[in-house]
Amino acid sequence: MILESLARSLKLETFAVMDVTRARGLLTRVVPHIAILDVLFPDGDGVDILLDIRRAQMPTAVAFISASLAEFPFHKCAENKPDIIFNKPLDTDAIRAWVEKQIASLDGCTDPSERLHI
């Protein structure tokens, strides 16, 4: 809810999913500019989604949210590291700054409805 509230304040279109299966389904229909993923999902982990994004060569900035870097499965990422990892509890100012930086870097994307997030 915190991230959705932040996205709304930035006038971003958001897509929230609660499991890897739904995220994969969404990625067949949407190419996100920004993806903010939790490490743990009921049916897998966020790295599975990261790898799908990277394999598809989507131009997506990927952030992870993690309670502890010790739980992050870096070994699964290989060279496909996330762009940034935010620790819990969330620092919404840091997340906002990162999201705003990503938005600013979008070439030719001035319509807020084109800015997507999972």
C-alpha positions in Angstrom: 0.0 0.0 0.0 2.9 2.4 0.7 4.3 1.9 -2.7 1.0 2.3 -4.4 0.4 5.5 -2.5 3.8 6.8 -3.6 3.1 5.8 -7.2 -0.3 7.6 -7.1 1.4 10.8 -5.8 3.7 10.7 -8.8 0.8 10.0 -11.1 2.1 6.6 -12.2 0.0 3.8 -13.5 0.6 0.8 -11.2 0.0 -2.9 -11.5 0.2 -4.8 -8.2 0.7 -8.6 -8.2 1.0 -10.9 -5.2 2.7 -13.9 -6.8 5.2 -14.9 -9.4 2.6 -16.5 -11.6 0.5 -13.3 -11.9 3.7 -11.2 -12.5 4.7 -13.5 -15.3 1.2 -13.2 -16.8 1.3 -9.4 -16.5 4.7 -9.3 -18.2 3.2 -10.9 -21.3 0.9 -7.9 -21.7 2.9 -5.0 -20.2 6.5 -3.8 -20.5 7.1 -1.9 -17.3 9.5 1.0 -17.1 10.0 0.4 -13.3 9.5 -2.8 -11.3 9.7 -2.8 -7.5 9.7 -6.4 -6.3 9.7 -8.1 -3.0 12.3 -10.9 -2.6 9.8 -13.4 -1.3 6.5 -14.4 -3.0 4.2 -17.3 -2.0 5.1 -19.3 -5.2 8.7 -18.2 -5.8 10.9 -15.2 -5.4 11.3 -11.8 -7.0 14.5 -13.0 -8.7 12.4 -15.2 -10.9 10.6 -12.1 -12.1 13.9 -10.2 -12.5 15.3 -13.0 -14.6 12.2 -13.0 -16.8 12.6 -9.2 -17.3 16.3 -9.4 -18.2 15.9 -12.4 -20.5 13.2 -10.6 -22.4 15.5 -7.6 -22.6 12.8 -5.3 -21.3 14.1 -1.7 -20.6 13.0 -2.0 -17.0 14.6 -0.5 -14.0 14.3 -3.1 -11.2 14.4 -2.5 -7.5 14.0 -5.0 -4.7 12.6 -4.7 -1.3 14.3 -6.9 1.3 14.1 -7.3 5.0 17.7 -8.4 5.0 20.4 -8.6 2.4 21.3 -12.0 3.9 18.0 -13.4 2.5 18.7 -12.0 -1.0 19.4 -14.9 -3.4 22.3 -13.2 -5.2 23.5 -16.6 -6.5 20.4 -16.9 -8.7 21.0 -13.5 -10.3 24.4 -14.1 -11.9 25.1 -11.0 -13.9 21.4 -10.0 -13.8 21.6 -7.9 -10.6 18.8 -5.5 -9.6 19.4 -1.9 -10.1 18.9 -1.2 -6.4 17.8 -2.9 -3.2 15.8 -1.1 -0.5 15.8 -2.5 3.0 12.8 -2.8 5.2 11.5 -0.8 6.9 11.1 1.2 3.8 12.6 4.6 3.4 10.0 6.2 1.2 12.1 9.3 0.5 14.9 7.1 -0.9 12.4 5.1 -3.0 10.7 8.3 -4.3 14.1 9.8 -5.2 15.0 6.6 -7.1 11.7 6.4 -8.9 11.9 10.1 -9.9 15.4 9.5 -11.2 14.1 6.6 -13.3 11.2 8.7 -14.6 13.6 11.5 -15.6 15.7 9.1 -17.6 12.8 7.9 -19.8 13.5 9.2 -23.2 10.4 10.7 -24.9 8.0 9.4 -22.2 6.2 12.5 -21.0 2.7 11.0 -20.6 2.3 9.8 -17.0 0.0 7.0 -18.2 3.0 5.5 -20.1 5.0 5.2 -16.8 4.4 1.7 -15.4 5.3 -0.1 -12.3 4.7 -3.6 -11.0 
